[in-house]
Amino acid sequence: MSDAKETKANEPVSGLPYGVLAEYHDQDELIAAAKQVRDKGYERWDTFSPYPVHGIDGAMGIKRTILPWITLCAGLTGMTTALVMQWWTNGVDYPWVISGKPLFGVPANIPITFELTVLFSAITTFVSMLVLNGLPKPSSPLDKVRRFARVTDDRFFLVVEATDPKYDDSSTLKLLEDSGAKAVELVPQDTSSDKIPMGIIYGILILGAVSLIPFGFFSTARESKTTKAPYHIVPNMDYQAKYKAQRINGFFASSDGRAMRQPVEGTVALGDLREDSHLYRGLQNDAPARTFPEAFEIDDAAMARGQERFGVFCAPCHGETGNGDGMVHRRAFALAEGTWVKPTNIADPSIAAKPVGELFKTISDGIRNMPGYARQIPAEDRWAIILYVRALQRSQGEFVASADASQK
Ligand code: HEC
C-alpha cells in the first residue's frame, strides 16, 4: 500500500452506506483527526487502534462513564438484600437464641453482607459494561473492508457512521480527507443475511439434547432399584485388599476360619510384657500390695505429678480435698439425679486403712458405681495419685498409724 493519498468513494450497494472510514499511520494523526471530527459536532463515530491510545477519550469528547454509579447502586442493593435477608431469617422467621446473643447483630452478619455486596456489584458491572458498549457484536460492516484488517496490527482508523445527523457523503469525506488521512473510503452496508446458519442451530440443538442424557441417567438411577453397587468413580481408599475385624477368612478355614489371628502362643508384643505384678497390678504374692512398687520412685516430682493428676482425674468427683463434694457431685446433687451415689470421702479412716494395692485396684478397675481409669491413667501415674491420696489422708489427720507402719 502506498503512502500516497488514495480515495475510493465506492458507491454503497443499496441506499445509505454504513459510513466513511479513514486510515492513519500513527496515533498522533488519529488524535488530531478525532479532535476535528469532535469539533464539527459529529455524534455517531468511533476510532480504532491496535492498542489503547492515551488521550483519545478527550480527543473524541467521550464523557465519563456512568458505570461506577451503576456498580455503586448494585453494591448497595446487595448489601441491603443481605442485611434484610439475615435479619428476617434469624430475627423474625426463625428466632433461635445461641449463647444468649441477640437475634440480629451487624458484626455477625458482615461476611454474608460483604459477599452479596461484592457479588451484586461484580455481576452488574460485567453485564452493564457489555450493554453500555453494545456488546456482544458478532459482526460489523467494517469486517468486510480489507484495509481495516490491519487495525489489530499497525493502522489507526476513524469511522463516521451514515446515521449521524451531520453526515453527508461529500462533506464528511472531505473533512476526513483534509484531516491527514492516508486513505478514505466509503464503507457499504453489510447486506449479507443476518440469519444464524442452520448448521450452528442444529449443532446447538444436538449438543443441548446430548447434554440432557446424563440427567436422564441420574434420574433413572435415583428411581430404580438395583442390587449392584453404585458406580464409584473416585474410589480413594474405600476398597482395599484387607480383612476387617470379626470377619471370616477362608484361608484359615481348616483351623478356626477367623480373619483376626491370635498371636502365636507364648509371644508378647514389644513393650507389652507387664511382668512387674506389683507395678502393673498392685499385687504382691497375689495379695493387694501394702507398699509402693520398687520401680516407682517416691520423691517431690512424683508427689507433684500425683497432685496434678488427682486434680485432673479425681477432683471433679471427689473434690480437691477428696471429701466427695467435687463439681460433678454438686451438679448431680443439684439436679437431684436419682441414681447418683455420693463419691466416697477418701480421707475417711476406712479408706486410709486400705493397703495401697487395693487403692490401685480401685483406680484401675473402678469400684461399684465408680468407673475404672486404667485406660486413661498409666500405671506410674496411678501410683503417683495414690501417693498424693496418702498425703491428703495424712493432712486430714485421719491416717491410721497401723496402716502407715508397713508402708513407705
Ligand atoms: C465420675 C466420678 C468419680 C471419679 C472421677 C473418681 N471417683 Fe472415686 N468414687 C466415685 C464414687 C461415686 C465412689 C463411690 C462408689 C460407690 O460406693 O458405689 C467412689 C469411690 C472411691 C473410693 C472408695 C473405694 C472403696 O474402697 O470404697 C476411692 C478410694 C476412690 N473413689 C478413689 C478415686 C480416685 C483416686 C480417683 C481418681 C483417679 C477417683 N476415685 C475418681 C466417683 C468417682
Boltz pocket constraint, residues with backbone or C-beta under 6 A from the ligand:
constraints:
  - pocket:
      binder: B
      contacts: [[A, 309], [A, 310], [A, 313], [A, 314], [A, 315], [A, 316], [A, 317], [A, 318], [A, 328], [A, 341], [A, 342], [A, 343], [A, 344], [A, 346], [A, 351], [A, 359], [A, 362], [A, 363], [A, 367], [A, 368], [A, 369], [A, 370], [A, 371], [A, 373], [A, 385], [A, 389]]
      max_distance: 6.0
